Amino acid sequence: MAYCDALLQYRNGFWNVRHVVTLTLNGFMGHYWLQSP
């Protein structure tokens, strides 16, 4: 059970990082498109 909990925590951490990266990329691209003529 502890192993499954650790695996779940690892997966949640991975998705959190991916979510932050996606938001950062979206914000960067949005800023880039706003700056383009």
C-alpha positions as CSV (number, residue, x, y, z in Angstrom):
1,M,0.0,0.0,0.0
2,A,2.8,2.4,0.9
3,Y,4.4,1.7,-2.6
4,C,1.1,2.5,-4.3
5,D,0.8,5.8,-2.3
6,A,4.4,6.7,-3.3
7,L,3.6,6.0,-6.9
8,L,0.5,8.1,-6.7
9,Q,2.4,11.0,-5.1
10,Y,5.0,10.7,-7.8
11,R,2.4,10.8,-10.6
12,N,0.6,13.7,-9.0
13,G,3.9,15.6,-8.7
14,F,4.6,14.9,-12.4
15,W,1.2,16.2,-13.5
16,N,1.6,19.3,-11.3
17,V,5.0,20.1,-13.0
18,R,3.5,19.4,-16.4
19,H,0.6,21.7,-15.6
20,V,2.9,24.5,-14.5
21,V,5.1,24.1,-17.6
22,T,2.0,24.2,-19.8
23,L,0.7,27.3,-18.1
24,T,4.1,29.0,-18.5
25,L,4.3,28.1,-22.2
26,N,0.8,29.3,-22.8
27,G,1.6,32.6,-21.0
28,F,4.8,33.0,-23.0
29,M,3.1,32.2,-26.3
30,G,0.2,34.6,-25.5
31,H,2.7,37.3,-24.7
32,Y,4.6,36.7,-27.9
33,W,1.4,36.8,-30.0
34,L,0.3,40.0,-28.3
35,Q,3.7,41.6,-29.1
36,S,3.6,40.6,-32.8
37,P,2.0,43.0,-35.2
